[in-house]
């Protein structure tokens, strides 16, 4: 869910704006706003979340709005050129040979005390409307970046899903042979314990049936198949599927753990480790999906 988008334009004859929208991974949608210089932003903040949520379902999203004066008279903003002069005087004392890039208005606006003195900058209704249009454009650019990242992740995700499907098929195979395997193992053990004496076949079959019932993973196999099929469907349908995938992967992990606790056949430990490794990679990859 990481991404970046930006847009810029003139809001009016007196102001221009640049909007940057960035996002980081988060389970929910968290929106923060930063403005420079400081401006009355309560109304803007209230409009941001519904605007962003039209195309962004989750992520820690930060909107940065930088305003640049065009005309001389910018209501609510006083530029202290004496502060800039003091900075230039101080820079003139720098050591010889230390070259600096020329100062820009953006540098000066970031200088404490340069833009101040008349309270917060207030936007006119038309200026705010245009600014929200810039936010929407930057949001769309952000979504495009996130979609490209998701498309690049898809082959990796499908590879991990295939690993889990392989585990489910293997589990179904050994479960079908479980009764015969346990019967042969019990017969061998009882023959060894009785030292060649005749084994009671009825008791042997009864014990084998009980052991097979305790180790039966047919339900886990069936639920795993259903979960993985649902996972494939979610990936193919697209859209905001990140939260659904999170919950579904928790269910898959639950079935893998239950199967591991019930069935302890040869090779089970290695296959469970492989399945859990695939699940962990899936969780990391799906954290980048909306």
C-alpha positions, 0 to 999 in steps of 0.5 A, spaced: 500 500 500 505 504 499 505 509 494 506 517 492 502 522 487 502 529 486 499 535 482 500 542 482 496 548 479 494 555 480 488 556 485 487 563 483 491 569 481 494 570 488 495 563 490 498 556 487 498 550 490 502 543 490 499 537 493 503 531 495 499 524 497 503 519 500 501 512 503 504 507 508 501 500 510 496 500 515 490 495 516 485 501 516 484 508 512 488 513 516 488 520 513 493 526 516 494 533 513 500 538 513 499 545 510 505 550 509 504 555 510 499 554 516 492 555 514 485 554 516 484 547 514 478 544 518 473 544 513 479 542 508 480 536 513 473 534 513 473 534 506 479 530 505 477 523 508 471 522 503 475 524 497 480 519 499 476 513 501 472 514 494 479 510 491 483 508 497 480 503 502 486 502 507 493 505 508 496 511 512 495 516 508 498 523 508 496 529 504 501 535 504 499 542 501 504 547 499 501 554 497 505 559 494 503 566 493 503 569 486 500 576 487 503 581 492 497 581 497 496 574 500 490 575 505 493 572 512 500 572 510 505 577 511 512 576 508 518 578 513 523 580 508 528 583 514 528 575 516 531 573 509 536 579 509 538 577 516 539 570 513 543 573 507 548 577 512 549 570 516 550 566 509 555 571 507 560 570 513 560 562 511 567 560 510 571 561 503 570 555 498 563 553 501 558 553 495 551 553 496 545 553 491 541 559 490 535 560 495 528 559 493 522 562 495 520 555 498 527 555 502 524 562 505 517 559 506 520 554 511 525 559 514 522 560 521 519 567 522 519 569 514 511 568 513 507 570 519 504 576 523 497 576 520 494 569 522 492 563 518 491 563 511 484 562 509 482 560 502 476 562 498 471 557 496 473 557 489 480 556 491 478 550 496 474 547 490 480 547 486 485 545 491 480 539 492 481 537 485 488 537 486 488 532 492 483 528 487 488 528 482 494 526 486 490 521 489 489 518 482 496 518 481 497 514 488 492 509 486 496 508 479 502 507 483 499 502 488 496 498 482 502 497 479 505 495 485 500 490 486 500 487 479 508 486 480 506 482 487 501 478 483 505 472 481 509 471 487 502 471 491 500 466 486 506 462 487 505 461 495 498 460 494 500 454 489 504 451 495 498 451 500 494 448 494 500 442 494 500 441 501 492 441 501 493 435 496 498 432 500 494 432 506 488 429 502 492 423 500 495 421 506 489 422 510 486 417 505 491 412 507 491 413 514 487 407 516 491 402 513 498 405 515 495 405 522 493 398 522 500 396 519 503 400 525 499 397 530 500 390 528 507 391 528 507 394 535 502 388 538 506 383 535 513 385 538 509 386 545 506 379 545 513 376 542 510 372 537 503 370 540 497 371 536 494 378 535 486 379 537 484 381 530 478 384 533 481 388 538 487 390 533 481 393 528 478 397 534 484 400 536 486 402 529 479 405 528 480 409 534 487 412 532 484 413 525 478 417 528 483 421 532 488 423 526 483 424 521 484 430 517 478 430 512 474 436 515 481 440 515 482 438 508 475 440 506 476 447 509 483 448 506 480 447 499 474 451 500 479 457 503 484 456 498 478 456 492 476 463 495 483 466 496 483 465 488 477 468 487 478 474 491 485 475 487 481 474 480 476 479 482 480 485 484 478 491 488 479 492 495 481 485 497 486 486 503 482 486 509 478 479 506 485 476 505 488 478 512 482 474 515 482 468 510 489 467 511 488 467 519 483 461 517 488 457 513 493 458 518 488 455 523 486 449 519 494 448 518 495 448 525 489 443 527 491 438 521 498 438 524 496 437 531 491 431 529 496 428 524 503 426 526 505 422 520 512 421 517 513 428 513 508 432 516 513 436 520 516 438 514 510 440 510 507 444 515 513 448 516 513 449 508 505 451 508 507 456 514 513 459 510 508 460 504 503 463 509 508 468 512 510 470 505 503 471 503 501 475 509 507 480 508 505 480 500 498 482 502 499 487 507 501 491 500 494 490 497 488 494 498 
